[in-house]
Amino acid sequence: MQRSSYDTAAALLPLVGGPANVTSVAHCMTRLRVGLDDRSLVDAEAVRAVPGVLGVVTDGDTVQVVIGPGAVVTVTAEFEKLLSARRLAVRGAELRADRARRNATPVKTALRRVADVFVPLIPALIGCGVLAGLNGLLVNTGRLPWLTPALAAIASGFMALISVFVGYNTAKVFGGTPVLGGAVAAIAVWPGVAKVTAFGVTLAPGQGGVLGALAAALLATYVERWCRGRVPDALDVLLTPTVTVLVAGLATLYGLMYAAGRVSSAIGTAANWLLVTTGPFAGLVLGGLFLPLVMLGLHQALIPIHTTLIQQQGYTVLLPLLAMAGAGQVGAALAVYARLRHDTSLRTTIRSALPAGLLGVGEPLIYGVSLPLGRPFLTACAGGAAGGAFVGFFAVLGDRVGATAIGPSGWALFPLLTGSGGPALAAAIYAGGLLTGYAVGFLATYVCFSGAGGPAGRSPRRSTG
């Protein structure tokens, strides 16, 4: 590729009105012929001033840029590549905007706000999760026995008080006073709750976990907002915090902790039953549907479930299955890269986005490649389903794979892996799932995606007249 041809094409595209204004591209022996939707958007004088341009001729809805023999061929090729890449980028931006509009429903807005509660906690979950995994490895191998108690304390401290952080963030996100949300949530982890009986059952510190903390802080926020509109200003500083903590605290002790405890236990039981009983099928469904869930914004509902499983069992068995969707996406992108050998711009986009995709950050590949092209998005889902089924198969055999923290995916999840058979076996099963997802995503895309100039197998018409 000649750099001067690329520079000329890059300079011409915005001067003829941009990708949205171009309806066709062709060339003759000396001229680049660009069909236009609106000729008034063409800056003819600026086009003439572009280095390498010898003249400009307008003919109806077409602008003819005189470049000269030989050079016109390479400039046209670069112009078509830029046009294709930028249309993909525009399509990706439109898809993101459309998703944002569709996500602006009350349910999805509520899910995003719940996600806003937990997302700020992810760095601490990752750090403590990695240290917990390292500590487990040292304990199992009998190495550095003087260090393992310290690592256990460091890794477990945050998890012991995670409910307080959830309560603080809940009040902050939903419009209450953060410290009051934290204060109410702290009730659930105070050892003295073991002296309280609700529904005939003695409470246990931490009962209800993050779900109980979320509900308690949310109730506190509503109580506080109710008080703010009714308590005189002179008494607000005294009565509002007192009433908020008292009402929400009593409700937490005599209702929310018990109810949230039952829900948390049910989540753990259901997750284990799902994998042990229907492992491959569960993995296929979860791995295959995760990308569409992301598109709909419904994946945010899984964040408190992951956190509950980590708090309850030490790891979430769902995340490794869902991470297979990213493997299918990587495989699909590699197949598009192999198919579109002459689309330099798109191949450059894929090369730039692949490292992030391998580390579990799939948005660049989704919105820049697979979703605008259409079919590769579906075949990526097929790859994710295959990888999920692979991991789920081992769960039926008793070898569950889990992650001690949420956030990372792809290769970045390896340091956080553990399971019923230990970290080494979990890593091996997870690696097998990734390879399966890569392979099926690649093969399904390679077979189903024509690659001849786009998703429908069409390329811009070129003339040699």
Residue pairs with C-beta under 8 A, 6 or more apart in sequence:
1 74
1 78
1 344
2 74
4 51
4 52
5 71
5 74
5 75
5 77
5 78
6 78
7 51
7 52
8 50
8 51
8 52
8 53
8 67
8 71
8 75
8 78
9 75
9 76
9 78
9 79
9 81
9 82
10 78
10 82
11 50
11 51
12 32
12 47
12 50
12 53
12 65
12 75
12 79
13 19
13 22
13 79
13 82
13 83
13 86
15 42
15 43
15 46
15 47
15 50
16 22
16 34
16 36
16 41
16 42
16 47
16 63
17 36
17 37
17 38
17 41
17 42
18 41
18 86
19 83
19 86
19 87
19 90
20 37
20 90
21 36
21 37
21 38
21 41
22 34
22 35
22 36
22 37
22 83
23 35
23 36
23 37
23 61
24 33
24 34
24 35
24 460
24 461
25 32
25 33
25 34
25 35
25 76
25 79
25 80
25 83
25 460
25 461
25 462
26 33
26 35
26 76
26 460
26 461
26 462
26 463
27 33
27 72
27 73
27 76
27 462
27 463
27 464
28 72
28 463
28 464
28 465
29 69
29 72
29 464
29 465
30 66
30 67
30 68
30 69
30 72
31 57
31 64
31 65
31 66
31 67
31 72
32 64
32 65
32 67
32 72
32 75
32 76
32 79
33 62
33 63
33 64
33 65
33 463
34 62
34 63
34 64
34 65
34 79
35 61
35 62
36 42
36 61
36 62
36 63
37 61
39 58
39 60
39 61
39 63
42 58
42 63
44 56
44 58
44 63
47 53
47 56
47 63
47 65
48 55
48 56
52 67
52 71
52 75
53 65
53 66
53 67
54 66
54 67
54 68
55 65
55 66
56 63
56 64
56 65
56 66
57 63
57 64
57 66
58 64
67 75
76 462
80 459
80 460
80 462
81 343
81 344
81 345
82 345
83 460
84 343
84 345
84 346
84 453
84 454
84 460
85 343
85 345
85 346
85 348
85 349
88 346
88 349
88 368
88 369
88 372
88 373
89 368
91 372
92 367
92 368
92 371
92 372
93 367
95 367
95 371
95 372
96 367
99 295
99 296
99 297
102 108
102 296
102 297
103 109
103 112
103 296
103 297
108 296
108 297
108 298
111 297
111 298
111 300
111 301
112 297
112 300
113 173
113 174
114 214
114 300
114 301
114 303
114 304
115 300
115 303
116 169
116 173
117 166
117 169
117 170
117 173
117 214
118 166
118 169
118 210
118 303
118 304
118 307
119 303
120 169
121 162
121 165
121 166
121 169
121 307
122 405
122 406
122 407
123 407
124 158
124 165
125 158
125 307
125 310
125 405
125 406
125 407
126 405
126 407
126 408
126 416
128 154
128 155
128 156
128 157
128 158
128 159
128 405
129 155
129 310
129 403
129 404
129 405
129 416
130 404
130 405
130 415
130 416
131 151
131 154
131 155
132 151
132 155
132 156
132 314
132 404
133 404
133 415
133 416
133 417
133 418
133 423
134 151
135 148
135 151
135 152
135 155
136 418
136 423
137 423
138 144
138 145
138 147
138 148
138 151
139 148
140 422
158 165
159 310
159 311
160 189
160 206
161 189
162 210
162 213
162 307
162 311
163 185
163 186
163 188
163 189
163 206
163 209
163 210
163 212
163 213
164 182
164 185
164 186
164 189
164 213
165 182
166 185
166 210
166 213
166 214
166 217
166 307
167 181
167 182
167 183
167 184
167 185
167 186
167 213
167 214
167 216
167 217
167 220
168 178
168 179
168 181
168 182
168 185
168 217
169 178
169 181
170 176
170 181
170 185
170 213
170 214
170 217
170 218
170 221
171 177
171 178
171 179
171 180
171 181
171 182
171 217
171 220
171 221
171 224
172 178
172 181
174 217
174 218
174 221
175 221
175 225
176 217
176 220
176 221
176 222
176 224
176 225
177 224
177 241
177 244
180 220
180 221
180 224
180 241
180 244
180 245
181 216
181 217
181 220
181 221
182 217
183 220
183 245
184 216
184 217
184 219
184 220
184 244
184 245
184 248
184 249
184 252
185 212
185 213
185 216
185 217
187 193
187 216
187 249
187 252
187 253
188 205
188 206
188 207
188 208
188 212
188 213
188 216
188 252
188 257
189 205
189 206
190 205
191 205
193 203
193 204
193 205
193 207
193 253
193 257
194 202
194 203
194 204
194 205
195 202
196 202
196 203
196 253
196 254
197 203
198 253
198 254
198 255
198 257
198 258
199 258
201 258
203 253
203 257
203 258
204 261
206 311
207 257
207 258
207 260
207 261
208 215
208 256
208 257
208 258
208 259
208 260
208 261
208 263
208 264
209 260
209 261
209 264
209 307
209 308
209 311
209 312
210 304
210 307
210 308
210 311
211 260
211 263
211 264
211 304
211 308
212 252
212 256
212 257
212 259
212 260
212 261
212 264
214 304
215 252
215 256
215 259
215 260
216 248
216 249
216 251
216 252
216 256
217 248
219 247
219 248
219 251
219 252
219 256
220 244
220 245
220 248
223 243
223 244
223 247
223 248
224 240
224 241
224 244
227 236
227 239
227 240
227 243
227 244
228 236
228 240
231 239
231 240
231 243
264 308
264 312
265 312
267 305
267 308
267 309
267 312
268 308
268 309
268 312
268 313
271 305
271 309
271 317
271 318
272 317
272 400
274 282
275 282
275 283
275 317
275 392
275 395
275 396
275 400
276 395
276 396
276 398
276 400
277 396
278 392
279 392
279 393
279 394
279 395
279 396
280 389
280 390
280 392
280 393
280 396
281 389
281 392
282 321
282 388
282 392
282 395
283 321
283 324
283 385
283 387
283 388
283 389
283 390
283 391
283 392
283 393
283 395
284 385
284 386
284 388
284 389
284 392
285 385
285 388
286 318
286 321
286 322
286 388
287 321
287 322
287 324
287 325
287 328
287 384
287 385
287 386
287 387
287 388
287 389
287 391
287 437
288 325
288 381
288 382
288 384
288 385
288 388
289 381
290 299
290 322
290 324
290 325
290 384
291 325
291 328
291 329
291 362
291 366
291 377
291 380
291 381
291 384
292 381
293 299
293 302
294 325
294 362
294 366
295 371
299 322
302 318
302 322
303 406
305 316
305 318
306 316
306 318
306 319
306 406
307 316
307 406
309 315
309 316
309 317
309 318
309 402
310 316
310 403
310 404
310 405
310 406
313 402
314 402
314 404
314 418
315 402
315 403
315 404
315 418
315 419
316 402
316 403
316 406
317 395
317 400
317 401
317 402
317 419
319 402
319 403
319 406
319 409
319 413
320 391
320 401
320 402
320 403
320 413
320 417
320 426
320 430
320 433
321 388
321 391
321 392
322 388
322 409
323 360
323 409
323 410
323 413
323 430
324 383
324 384
324 385
324 386
324 387
324 388
324 390
324 391
324 433
324 434
324 436
324 437
325 362
325 380
325 381
325 384
325 387
325 388
325 437
326 357
326 360
326 362
326 384
326 409
326 410
326 437
327 383
327 384
327 387
327 410
327 433
327 434
327 435
327 436
327 437
327 438
327 441
328 379
328 380
328 381
328 382
328 383
328 384
328 385
328 386
328 387
328 437
328 438
328 440
328 441
329 357
329 362
329 365
329 366
329 370
329 380
329 383
329 384
329 441
330 354
330 357
330 358
330 365
330 410
330 437
330 438
330 441
331 380
331 383
331 437
331 438
331 439
331 440
331 441
331 442
331 443
331 444
331 445
332 365
332 369
332 370
332 376
332 377
332 379
332 380
332 383
332 441
332 442
332 444
332 445
333 350
333 353
333 354
333 357
333 365
333 369
333 370
333 376
333 380
334 350
334 354
334 438
334 441
334 442
335 376
335 379
335 441
335 442
335 443
335 444
335 445
335 446
335 449
336 346
336 350
336 369
336 370
336 373
336 376
336 445
336 449
336 451
337 347
337 350
337 351
338 446
339 445
339 446
339 449
339 450
339 451
340 346
340 347
340 451
341 347
343 453
346 369
349 364
349 368
349 369
350 365
350 369
352 364
353 364
353 365
353 368
353 369
354 365
356 362
356 364
356 365
357 364
357 365
357 410
358 410
358 411
359 408
359 409
359 410
359 411
359 412
360 408
360 409
360 410
360 411
360 412
360 413
361 409
361 410
362 409
366 377
369 376
370 376
370 377
370 380
371 377
373 449
373 454
373 455
374 455
375 445
375 448
375 449
375 455
376 445
376 449
378 448
379 441
379 444
379 445
379 448
379 449
380 441
380 445
382 440
382 441
382 444
383 436
383 437
383 438
383 439
383 440
383 441
383 442
383 444
383 445
384 437
384 441
385 440
386 436
386 437
386 439
386 440
386 441
387 433
387 434
387 436
387 437
387 440
388 433
388 437
389 436
390 429
390 432
390 433
390 436
390 437
391 401
391 429
391 430
391 432
391 433
394 400
394 401
394 429
395 401
398 420
398 421
399 419
399 420
399 421
399 425
399 426
399 429
400 419
400 420
400 421
401 417
401 419
401 426
401 429
401 430
402 417
402 418
402 419
402 426
403 413
403 416
403 417
403 418
404 416
404 417
404 418
405 416
408 416
410 434
411 434
413 430
414 427
414 430
414 431
417 423
417 426
417 427
417 430
418 426
419 425
419 426
419 429
449 455
450 456
450 457
451 457
452 458
452 459
453 459
453 460
